[in-house]
Amino acid sequence: MKTAFLFAGQGAQTLGMAHDLYDMYPVVRETFDRAKEVLGYDIRQLIDHDVVCCSSMALHLIW
């Protein structure tokens, strides 16, 4: 069975919203670290930092 964490796209997001999970659970750290290897960028930077400073980087990486 696979598990996914979904975050609502209705303005409920906050900076660092997965930080506590990353700190508490090794599987979360491993997943984020693996995603960084696969994607070539650190998605935690998009989660943990101000969207305004990262939005152009995020759009560039997505498209």
N, CA, C, O and CB atoms as a CASP TS submission, in Angstrom:
PFRMAT TS
TARGET T0000
AUTHOR 0000-0000-0000
METHOD Language model
MODEL 1
PARENT N/A
ATOM      1  N   MET     1       0.839  -1.173   0.000  1.00  0.00           N
ATOM      2  CA  MET     1       0.000   0.000   0.000  1.00  0.00           C
ATOM      3  C   MET     1       0.888   1.241   0.000  1.00  0.00           C
ATOM      4  O   MET     1       1.873   1.309   0.735  1.00  0.00           O
ATOM      5  CB  MET     1      -0.957  -0.005   1.213  1.00  0.00           C
ATOM      6  N   LYS     2       0.535   2.211  -0.823  1.00  0.00           N
ATOM      7  CA  LYS     2       1.267   3.471  -0.876  1.00  0.00           C
ATOM      8  C   LYS     2       0.485   4.540  -0.133  1.00  0.00           C
ATOM      9  O   LYS     2      -0.746   4.535  -0.123  1.00  0.00           O
ATOM     10  CB  LYS     2       1.528   3.901  -2.338  1.00  0.00           C
ATOM     11  N   THR     3       1.214   5.454   0.485  1.00  0.00           N
ATOM     12  CA  THR     3       0.603   6.553   1.217  1.00  0.00           C
ATOM     13  C   THR     3       1.058   7.863   0.611  1.00  0.00           C
ATOM     14  O   THR     3       2.222   8.007   0.235  1.00  0.00           O
ATOM     15  CB  THR     3       0.957   6.490   2.719  1.00  0.00           C
ATOM     16  N   ALA     4       0.159   8.809   0.515  1.00  0.00           N
ATOM     17  CA  ALA     4       0.499  10.133  -0.012  1.00  0.00           C
ATOM     18  C   ALA     4      -0.025  11.194   0.936  1.00  0.00           C
ATOM     19  O   ALA     4      -1.083  11.033   1.544  1.00  0.00           O
ATOM     20  CB  ALA     4      -0.081  10.339  -1.439  1.00  0.00           C
ATOM     21  N   PHE     5       0.723  12.277   1.057  1.00  0.00           N
ATOM     22  CA  PHE     5       0.267  13.432   1.822  1.00  0.00           C
ATOM     23  C   PHE     5      -0.203  14.470   0.822  1.00  0.00           C
ATOM     24  O   PHE     5       0.563  14.903  -0.038  1.00  0.00           O
ATOM     25  CB  PHE     5       1.398  14.002   2.757  1.00  0.00           C
ATOM     26  N   LEU     6      -1.453  14.867   0.934  1.00  0.00           N
ATOM     27  CA  LEU     6      -2.019  15.851   0.025  1.00  0.00           C
ATOM     28  C   LEU     6      -2.313  17.119   0.809  1.00  0.00           C
ATOM     29  O   LEU     6      -2.862  17.072   1.909  1.00  0.00           O
ATOM     30  CB  LEU     6      -3.302  15.310  -0.664  1.00  0.00           C
ATOM     31  N   PHE     7      -1.945  18.241   0.234  1.00  0.00           N
ATOM     32  CA  PHE     7      -2.193  19.523   0.860  1.00  0.00           C
ATOM     33  C   PHE     7      -3.216  20.275   0.017  1.00  0.00           C
ATOM     34  O   PHE     7      -3.036  20.453  -1.188  1.00  0.00           O
ATOM     35  CB  PHE     7      -0.876  20.339   1.015  1.00  0.00           C
ATOM     36  N   ALA     8      -4.268  20.703   0.654  1.00  0.00           N
ATOM     37  CA  ALA     8      -5.346  21.390  -0.062  1.00  0.00           C
ATOM     38  C   ALA     8      -4.823  22.609  -0.801  1.00  0.00           C
ATOM     39  O   ALA     8      -3.914  23.288  -0.323  1.00  0.00           O
ATOM     40  CB  ALA     8      -6.454  21.805   0.907  1.00  0.00           C
ATOM     41  N   GLY     9      -5.390  22.885  -1.957  1.00  0.00           N
ATOM     42  CA  GLY     9      -4.977  24.028  -2.756  1.00  0.00           C
ATOM     43  C   GLY     9      -5.912  25.211  -2.593  1.00  0.00           C
ATOM     44  O   GLY     9      -6.157  25.949  -3.547  1.00  0.00           O
ATOM     45  N   GLN    10      -6.429  25.392  -1.406  1.00  0.00           N
ATOM     46  CA  GLN    10      -7.424  26.429  -1.182  1.00  0.00           C
ATOM     47  C   GLN    10      -6.911  27.513  -0.236  1.00  0.00           C
ATOM     48  O   GLN    10      -7.684  28.085   0.533  1.00  0.00           O
ATOM     49  CB  GLN    10      -8.696  25.816  -0.628  1.00  0.00           C
ATOM     50  N   GLY    11      -5.617  27.793  -0.292  1.00  0.00           N
ATOM     51  CA  GLY    11      -5.063  28.837   0.557  1.00  0.00           C
ATOM     52  C   GLY    11      -4.730  28.380   1.957  1.00  0.00           C
ATOM     53  O   GLY    11      -4.426  29.202   2.822  1.00  0.00           O
ATOM     54  N   ALA    12      -4.784  27.072   2.197  1.00  0.00           N
ATOM     55  CA  ALA    12      -4.519  26.549   3.536  1.00  0.00           C
ATOM     56  C   ALA    12      -3.032  26.297   3.766  1.00  0.00           C
ATOM     57  O   ALA    12      -2.635  25.902   4.863  1.00  0.00           O
ATOM     58  CB  ALA    12      -5.300  25.262   3.758  1.00  0.00           C
ATOM     59  N   GLN    13      -2.213  26.518   2.754  1.00  0.00           N
ATOM     60  CA  GLN    13      -0.792  26.244   2.876  1.00  0.00           C
ATOM     61  C   GLN    13      -0.109  27.320   3.721  1.00  0.00           C
ATOM     62  O   GLN    13      -0.482  28.493   3.702  1.00  0.00           O
ATOM     63  CB  GLN    13      -0.142  26.159   1.488  1.00  0.00           C
ATOM     64  N   THR    14       0.902  26.872   4.460  1.00  0.00           N
ATOM     65  CA  THR    14       1.727  27.797   5.224  1.00  0.00           C
ATOM     66  C   THR    14       3.182  27.408   5.023  1.00  0.00           C
ATOM     67  O   THR    14       3.489  26.258   4.710  1.00  0.00           O
ATOM     68  CB  THR    14       1.344  27.789   6.737  1.00  0.00           C
ATOM     69  N   LEU    15       4.066  28.363   5.202  1.00  0.00           N
ATOM     70  CA  LEU    15       5.483  28.065   5.089  1.00  0.00           C
ATOM     71  C   LEU    15       5.878  27.022   6.126  1.00  0.00           C
ATOM     72  O   LEU    15       5.490  27.107   7.291  1.00  0.00           O
ATOM     73  CB  LEU    15       6.323  29.341   5.257  1.00  0.00           C
ATOM     74  N   GLY    16       6.644  26.051   5.693  1.00  0.00           N
ATOM     75  CA  GLY    16       7.152  25.037   6.609  1.00  0.00           C
ATOM     76  C   GLY    16       6.120  24.019   7.061  1.00  0.00           C
ATOM     77  O   GLY    16       6.308  23.364   8.086  1.00  0.00           O
ATOM     78  N   MET    17       5.048  23.878   6.323  1.00  0.00           N
ATOM     79  CA  MET    17       3.948  23.032   6.794  1.00  0.00           C
ATOM     80  C   MET    17       4.320  21.551   6.931  1.00  0.00           C
ATOM     81  O   MET    17       3.624  20.828   7.644  1.00  0.00           O
ATOM     82  CB  MET    17       2.783  23.163   5.856  1.00  0.00           C
ATOM     83  N   ALA    18       5.354  21.084   6.299  1.00  0.00           N
ATOM     84  CA  ALA    18       5.770  19.684   6.442  1.00  0.00           C
ATOM     85  C   ALA    18       7.041  19.552   7.268  1.00  0.00           C
ATOM     86  O   ALA    18       7.582  18.456   7.416  1.00  0.00           O
ATOM     87  CB  ALA    18       5.982  19.055   5.071  1.00  0.00           C
ATOM     88  N   HIS    19       7.514  20.665   7.803  1.00  0.00           N
ATOM     89  CA  HIS    19       8.776  20.654   8.549  1.00  0.00           C
ATOM     90  C   HIS    19       8.729  19.710   9.751  1.00  0.00           C
ATOM     91  O   HIS    19       9.689  18.982  10.004  1.00  0.00           O
ATOM     92  CB  HIS    19       9.116  22.062   9.018  1.00  0.00           C
ATOM     93  N   ASP    20       7.632  19.716  10.483  1.00  0.00           N
ATOM     94  CA  ASP    20       7.541  18.843  11.649  1.00  0.00           C
ATOM     95  C   ASP    20       7.550  17.371  11.250  1.00  0.00           C
ATOM     96  O   ASP    20       8.141  16.544  11.944  1.00  0.00           O
ATOM     97  CB  ASP    20       6.281  19.158  12.445  1.00  0.00           C
ATOM     98  N   LEU    21       6.902  17.042  10.141  1.00  0.00           N
ATOM     99  CA  LEU    21       6.924  15.657   9.659  1.00  0.00           C
ATOM    100  C   LEU    21       8.337  15.244   9.255  1.00  0.00           C
ATOM    101  O   LEU    21       8.775  14.129   9.539  1.00  0.00           O
ATOM    102  CB  LEU    21       5.964  15.485   8.467  1.00  0.00           C
ATOM    103  N   TYR    22       9.044  16.157   8.590  1.00  0.00           N
ATOM    104  CA  TYR    22      10.418  15.907   8.165  1.00  0.00           C
ATOM    105  C   TYR    22      11.309  15.637   9.379  1.00  0.00           C
ATOM    106  O   TYR    22      12.152  14.741   9.351  1.00  0.00           O
ATOM    107  CB  TYR    22      10.962  17.103   7.353  1.00  0.00           C
ATOM    108  N   ASP    23      11.119  16.408  10.429  1.00  0.00           N
ATOM    109  CA  ASP    23      11.925  16.240  11.646  1.00  0.00           C
ATOM    110  C   ASP    23      11.577  14.977  12.419  1.00  0.00           C
ATOM    111  O   ASP    23      12.453  14.377  13.044  1.00  0.00           O
ATOM    112  CB  ASP    23      11.750  17.437  12.546  1.00  0.00           C
ATOM    113  N   MET    24      10.307  14.560  12.388  1.00  0.00           N
ATOM    114  CA  MET    24       9.844  13.457  13.232  1.00  0.00           C
ATOM    115  C   MET    24       9.978  12.069  12.611  1.00  0.00           C
ATOM    116  O   MET    24      10.198  11.091  13.326  1.00  0.00           O
ATOM    117  CB  MET    24       8.428  13.683  13.586  1.00  0.00           C
ATOM    118  N   TYR    25       9.849  11.975  11.297  1.00  0.00           N
ATOM    119  CA  TYR    25       9.748  10.661  10.667  1.00  0.00           C
ATOM    120  C   TYR    25      10.853  10.426   9.634  1.00  0.00           C
ATOM    121  O   TYR    25      10.940  11.148   8.640  1.00  0.00           O
ATOM    122  CB  TYR    25       8.387  10.508  10.009  1.00  0.00           C
ATOM    123  N   PRO    26      11.686   9.426   9.867  1.00  0.00           N
ATOM    124  CA  PRO    26      12.760   9.116   8.911  1.00  0.00           C
ATOM    125  C   PRO    26      12.240   8.859   7.493  1.00  0.00           C
ATOM    126  O   PRO    26      12.893   9.238   6.521  1.00  0.00           O
ATOM    127  CB  PRO    26      13.539   7.902   9.389  1.00  0.00           C
ATOM    128  N   VAL    27      11.098   8.233   7.371  1.00  0.00           N
ATOM    129  CA  VAL    27      10.575   7.930   6.037  1.00  0.00           C
ATOM    130  C   VAL    27      10.254   9.214   5.273  1.00  0.00           C
ATOM    131  O   VAL    27      10.392   9.256   4.051  1.00  0.00           O
ATOM    132  CB  VAL    27       9.319   7.046   6.140  1.00  0.00           C
ATOM    133  N   VAL    28       9.830  10.256   5.978  1.00  0.00           N
ATOM    134  CA  VAL    28       9.554  11.532   5.325  1.00  0.00           C
ATOM    135  C   VAL    28      10.856  12.166   4.861  1.00  0.00           C
ATOM    136  O   VAL    28      10.939  12.672   3.742  1.00  0.00           O
ATOM    137  CB  VAL    28       8.798  12.484   6.276  1.00  0.00           C
ATOM    138  N   ARG    29      11.886  12.139   5.726  1.00  0.00           N
ATOM    139  CA  ARG    29      13.202  12.665   5.338  1.00  0.00           C
ATOM    140  C   ARG    29      13.730  11.921   4.125  1.00  0.00           C
ATOM    141  O   ARG    29      14.219  12.538   3.178  1.00  0.00           O
ATOM    142  CB  ARG    29      14.205  12.556   6.505  1.00  0.00           C
ATOM    143  N   GLU    30      13.635  10.604   4.150  1.00  0.00           N
ATOM    144  CA  GLU    30      14.124   9.795   3.036  1.00  0.00           C
ATOM    145  C   GLU    30      13.373  10.117   1.747  1.00  0.00           C
ATOM    146  O   GLU    30      13.971  10.170   0.673  1.00  0.00           O
ATOM    147  CB  GLU    30      13.991   8.308   3.362  1.00  0.00           C
ATOM    148  N   THR    31      12.074  10.330   1.856  1.00  0.00           N
ATOM    149  CA  THR    31      11.261  10.628   0.684  1.00  0.00           C
ATOM    150  C   THR    31      11.626  11.984   0.093  1.00  0.00           C
ATOM    151  O   THR    31      11.791  12.109  -1.121  1.00  0.00           O
ATOM    152  CB  THR    31       9.779  10.594   1.042  1.00  0.00           C
ATOM    153  N   PHE    32      11.753  13.004   0.946  1.00  0.00           N
ATOM    154  CA  PHE    32      12.153  14.319   0.460  1.00  0.00           C
ATOM    155  C   PHE    32      13.563  14.275  -0.129  1.00  0.00           C
ATOM    156  O   PHE    32      13.825  14.889  -1.163  1.00  0.00           O
ATOM    157  CB  PHE    32      12.082  15.353   1.593  1.00  0.00           C
ATOM    158  N   ASP    33      14.459  13.556   0.521  1.00  0.00           N
ATOM    159  CA  ASP    33      15.828  13.458   0.019  1.00  0.00           C
ATOM    160  C   ASP    33      15.878  12.738  -1.321  1.00  0.00           C
ATOM    161  O   ASP    33      16.628  13.132  -2.214  1.00  0.00           O
ATOM    162  CB  ASP    33      16.713  12.737   1.030  1.00  0.00           C
ATOM    163  N   ARG    34      15.091  11.695  -1.460  1.00  0.00           N
ATOM    164  CA  ARG    34      15.037  10.958  -2.724  1.00  0.00           C
ATOM    165  C   ARG    34      14.424  11.825  -3.827  1.00  0.00           C
ATOM    166  O   ARG    34      14.890  11.822  -4.967  1.00  0.00           O
ATOM    167  CB  ARG    34      14.224   9.654  -2.554  1.00  0.00           C
ATOM    168  N   ALA    35      13.374  12.563  -3.466  1.00  0.00           N
ATOM    169  CA  ALA    35      12.753  13.461  -4.445  1.00  0.00           C
ATOM    170  C   ALA    35      13.762  14.495  -4.934  1.00  0.00           C
ATOM    171  O   ALA    35      13.775  14.847  -6.113  1.00  0.00           O
ATOM    172  CB  ALA    35      11.521  14.164  -3.836  1.00  0.00           C
ATOM    173  N   LYS    36      14.598  14.976  -4.032  1.00  0.00           N
ATOM    174  CA  LYS    36      15.634  15.949  -4.412  1.00  0.00           C
ATOM    175  C   LYS    36      16.590  15.340  -5.426  1.00  0.00           C
ATOM    176  O   LYS    36      16.969  15.993  -6.398  1.00  0.00           O
ATOM    177  CB  LYS    36      16.416  16.431  -3.170  1.00  0.00           C
ATOM    178  N   GLU    37      16.976  14.100  -5.203  1.00  0.00           N
ATOM    179  CA  GLU    37      17.881  13.414  -6.134  1.00  0.00           C
ATOM    180  C   GLU    37      17.219  13.241  -7.505  1.00  0.00           C
ATOM    181  O   GLU    37      17.835  13.504  -8.538  1.00  0.00           O
ATOM    182  CB  GLU    37      18.299  12.036  -5.567  1.00  0.00           C
ATOM    183  N   VAL    38      15.985  12.807  -7.501  1.00  0.00           N
ATOM    184  CA  VAL    38      15.275  12.517  -8.749  1.00  0.00           C
ATOM    185  C   VAL    38      14.951  13.795  -9.516  1.00  0.00           C
ATOM    186  O   VAL    38      15.146  13.858 -10.730  1.00  0.00           O
ATOM    187  CB  VAL    38      13.989  11.743  -8.459  1.00  0.00           C
ATOM    188  N   LEU    39      14.456  14.814  -8.811  1.00  0.00           N
ATOM    189  CA  LEU    39      14.025  16.046  -9.467  1.00  0.00           C
ATOM    190  C   LEU    39      15.176  16.978  -9.824  1.00  0.00           C
ATOM    191  O   LEU    39      15.089  17.760 -10.771  1.00  0.00           O
ATOM    192  CB  LEU    39      13.057  16.772  -8.586  1.00  0.00           C
ATOM    193  N   GLY    40      16.249  16.885  -9.057  1.00  0.00           N
ATOM    194  CA  GLY    40      17.377  17.769  -9.303  1.00  0.00           C
ATOM    195  C   GLY    40      17.263  19.109  -8.590  1.00  0.00           C
ATOM    196  O   GLY    40      18.076  20.005  -8.820  1.00  0.00           O
ATOM    197  N   TYR    41      16.281  19.253  -7.743  1.00  0.00           N
ATOM    198  CA  TYR    41      16.134  20.447  -6.916  1.00  0.00           C
ATOM    199  C   TYR    41      15.443  20.043  -5.614  1.00  0.00           C
ATOM    200  O   TYR    41      14.803  18.995  -5.537  1.00  0.00           O
ATOM    201  CB  TYR    41      15.323  21.565  -7.665  1.00  0.00           C
ATOM    202  N   ASP    42      15.580  20.876  -4.612  1.00  0.00           N
ATOM    203  CA  ASP    42      15.058  20.568  -3.287  1.00  0.00           C
ATOM    204  C   ASP    42      13.655  21.129  -3.139  1.00  0.00           C
ATOM    205  O   ASP    42      13.479  22.342  -3.020  1.00  0.00           O
ATOM    206  CB  ASP    42      15.981  21.129  -2.192  1.00  0.00           C
ATOM    207  N   ILE    43      12.650  20.252  -3.146  1.00  0.00           N
ATOM    208  CA  ILE    43      11.277  20.733  -3.019  1.00  0.00           C
ATOM    209  C   ILE    43      11.011  21.320  -1.640  1.00  0.00           C
ATOM    210  O   ILE    43      10.055  22.076  -1.466  1.00  0.00           O
ATOM    211  CB  ILE    43      10.299  19.606  -3.298  1.00  0.00           C
ATOM    212  N   ARG    44      11.840  20.984  -0.660  1.00  0.00           N
ATOM    213  CA  ARG    44      11.681  21.603   0.667  1.00  0.00           C
ATOM    214  C   ARG    44      11.921  23.098   0.592  1.00  0.00           C
ATOM    215  O   ARG    44      11.343  23.850   1.377  1.00  0.00           O
ATOM    216  CB  ARG    44      12.643  20.967   1.687  1.00  0.00           C
ATOM    217  N   GLN    45      12.759  23.553  -0.333  1.00  0.00           N
ATOM    218  CA  GLN    45      12.976  24.988  -0.499  1.00  0.00           C
ATOM    219  C   GLN    45      11.675  25.683  -0.896  1.00  0.00           C
ATOM    220  O   GLN    45      11.421  26.818  -0.494  1.00  0.00           O
ATOM    221  CB  GLN    45      14.067  25.252  -1.553  1.00  0.00           C
ATOM    222  N   LEU    46      10.863  24.997  -1.683  1.00  0.00           N
ATOM    223  CA  LEU    46       9.583  25.560  -2.097  1.00  0.00           C
ATOM    224  C   LEU    46       8.576  25.553  -0.954  1.00  0.00           C
ATOM    225  O   LEU    46       7.680  26.397  -0.902  1.00  0.00           O
ATOM    226  CB  LEU    46       9.027  24.786  -3.285  1.00  0.00           C
ATOM    227  N   ILE    47       8.724  24.608  -0.047  1.00  0.00           N
ATOM    228  CA  ILE    47       7.803  24.488   1.080  1.00  0.00           C
ATOM    229  C   ILE    47       8.207  25.390   2.242  1.00  0.00           C
ATOM    230  O   ILE    47       7.355  25.980   2.906  1.00  0.00           O
ATOM    231  CB  ILE    47       7.736  23.043   1.547  1.00  0.00           C
ATOM    232  N   ASP    48       9.513  25.492   2.481  1.00  0.00           N
ATOM    233  CA  ASP    48      10.007  26.175   3.674  1.00  0.00           C
ATOM    234  C   ASP    48      10.293  27.659   3.499  1.00  0.00           C
ATOM    235  O   ASP    48      10.534  28.351   4.488  1.00  0.00           O
ATOM    236  CB  ASP    48      11.233  25.512   4.134  1.00  0.00           C
ATOM    237  N   HIS    49      10.276  28.169   2.272  1.00  0.00           N
ATOM    238  CA  HIS    49      10.642  29.567   2.043  1.00  0.00           C
ATOM    239  C   HIS    49       9.531  30.330   1.350  1.00  0.00           C
ATOM    240  O   HIS    49       8.627  29.748   0.752  1.00  0.00           O
ATOM    241  CB  HIS    49      11.912  29.653   1.219  1.00  0.00           C
ATOM    242  N   ASP    50       9.619  31.627   1.444  1.00  0.00           N
ATOM    243  CA  ASP    50       8.612  32.521   0.894  1.00  0.00           C
ATOM    244  C   ASP    50       8.378  32.244  -0.585  1.00  0.00           C
ATOM    245  O   ASP    50       9.322  32.214  -1.375  1.00  0.00           O
ATOM    246  CB  ASP    50       9.025  33.971   1.097  1.00  0.00           C
ATOM    247  N   VAL    51       7.135  32.044  -0.949  1.00  0.00           N
ATOM    248  CA  VAL    51       6.758  31.722  -2.321  1.00  0.00           C
ATOM    249  C   VAL    51       7.146  32.847  -3.275  1.00  0.00           C
ATOM    250  O   VAL    51       7.508  32.585  -4.422  1.00  0.00           O
ATOM    251  CB  VAL    51       5.254  31.450  -2.409  1.00  0.00           C
ATOM    252  N   VAL    52       7.075  34.073  -2.824  1.00  0.00           N
ATOM    253  CA  VAL    52       7.402  35.203  -3.694  1.00  0.00           C
ATOM    254  C   VAL    52       8.827  35.095  -4.200  1.00  0.00           C
ATOM    255  O   VAL    52       9.078  35.325  -5.383  1.00  0.00           O
ATOM    256  CB  VAL    52       7.206  36.529  -2.955  1.00  0.00           C
ATOM    257  N   CYS    53       9.770  34.748  -3.326  1.00  0.00           N
ATOM    258  CA  CYS    53      11.163  34.669  -3.759  1.00  0.00           C
ATOM    259  C   CYS    53      11.421  33.421  -4.588  1.00  0.00           C
ATOM    260  O   CYS    53      12.389  33.370  -5.347  1.00  0.00           O
ATOM    261  CB  CYS    53      12.092  34.691  -2.556  1.00  0.00           C
ATOM    262  N   CYS    54      10.586  32.439  -4.454  1.00  0.00           N
ATOM    263  CA  CYS    54      10.835  31.171  -5.151  1.00  0.00           C
ATOM    264  C   CYS    54       9.869  30.922  -6.301  1.00  0.00           C
ATOM    265  O   CYS    54      10.035  29.943  -7.028  1.00  0.00           O
ATOM    266  CB  CYS    54      10.750  30.025  -4.176  1.00  0.00           C
ATOM    267  N   SER    55       8.877  31.766  -6.489  1.00  0.00           N
ATOM    268  CA  SER    55       7.849  31.467  -7.485  1.00  0.00           C
ATOM    269  C   SER    55       8.410  31.369  -8.889  1.00  0.00           C
ATOM    270  O   SER    55       7.992  30.492  -9.646  1.00  0.00           O
ATOM    271  CB  SER    55       6.776  32.517  -7.448  1.00  0.00           C
ATOM    272  N   SER    56       9.340  32.233  -9.268  1.00  0.00           N
ATOM    273  CA  SER    56       9.894  32.144 -10.618  1.00  0.00           C
ATOM    274  C   SER    56      10.702  30.871 -10.781  1.00  0.00           C
ATOM    275  O   SER    56      10.686  30.260 -11.849  1.00  0.00           O
ATOM    276  CB  SER    56      10.763  33.366 -10.928  1.00  0.00           C
ATOM    277  N   MET    57      11.420  30.458  -9.721  1.00  0.00           N
ATOM    278  CA  MET    57      12.167  29.211  -9.782  1.00  0.00           C
ATOM    279  C   MET    57      11.203  28.037  -9.894  1.00  0.00           C
ATOM    280  O   MET    57      11.432  27.116 -10.678  1.00  0.00           O
ATOM    281  CB  MET    57      13.074  29.054  -8.545  1.00  0.00           C
ATOM    282  N   ALA    58      10.136  28.066  -9.122  1.00  0.00           N
ATOM    283  CA  ALA    58       9.165  26.970  -9.141  1.00  0.00           C
ATOM    284  C   ALA    58       8.528  26.854 -10.511  1.00  0.00           C
ATOM    285  O   ALA    58       8.418  25.752 -11.048  1.00  0.00           O
ATOM    286  CB  ALA    58       8.085  27.178  -8.070  1.00  0.00           C
ATOM    287  N   LEU    59       8.109  27.963 -11.083  1.00  0.00           N
ATOM    288  CA  LEU    59       7.478  27.915 -12.408  1.00  0.00           C
ATOM    289  C   LEU    59       8.462  27.411 -13.453  1.00  0.00           C
ATOM    290  O   LEU    59       8.099  26.629 -14.331  1.00  0.00           O
ATOM    291  CB  LEU    59       6.946  29.303 -12.809  1.00  0.00           C
ATOM    292  N   HIS    60       9.692  27.854 -13.357  1.00  0.00           N
ATOM    293  CA  HIS    60      10.714  27.394 -14.301  1.00  0.00           C
ATOM    294  C   HIS    60      10.912  25.888 -14.186  1.00  0.00           C
ATOM    295  O   HIS    60      11.013  25.197 -15.199  1.00  0.00           O
ATOM    296  CB  HIS    60      12.048  28.125 -14.056  1.00  0.00           C
ATOM    297  N   LEU    61      10.967  25.380 -12.968  1.00  0.00           N
ATOM    298  CA  LEU    61      11.208  23.958 -12.762  1.00  0.00           C
ATOM    299  C   LEU    61      10.003  23.113 -13.169  1.00  0.00           C
ATOM    300  O   LEU    61      10.159  21.997 -13.664  1.00  0.00           O
ATOM    301  CB  LEU    61      11.558  23.694 -11.308  1.00  0.00           C
ATOM    302  N   ILE    62       8.812  23.645 -12.959  1.00  0.00           N
ATOM    303  CA  ILE    62       7.609  22.887 -13.300  1.00  0.00           C
ATOM    304  C   ILE    62       7.422  22.827 -14.805  1.00  0.00           C
ATOM    305  O   ILE    62       7.088  21.771 -15.343  1.00  0.00           O
ATOM    306  CB  ILE    62       6.375  23.506 -12.640  1.00  0.00           C
ATOM    307  N   TRP    63       7.629  23.934 -15.487  1.00  0.00           N
ATOM    308  CA  TRP    63       7.395  23.980 -16.917  1.00  0.00           C
ATOM    309  C   TRP    63       8.643  23.694 -17.653  1.00  0.00           C
ATOM    310  O   TRP    63       8.645  23.688 -18.884  1.00  0.00           O
ATOM    311  CB  TRP    63       6.847  25.301 -17.335  1.00  0.00           C
TER
END
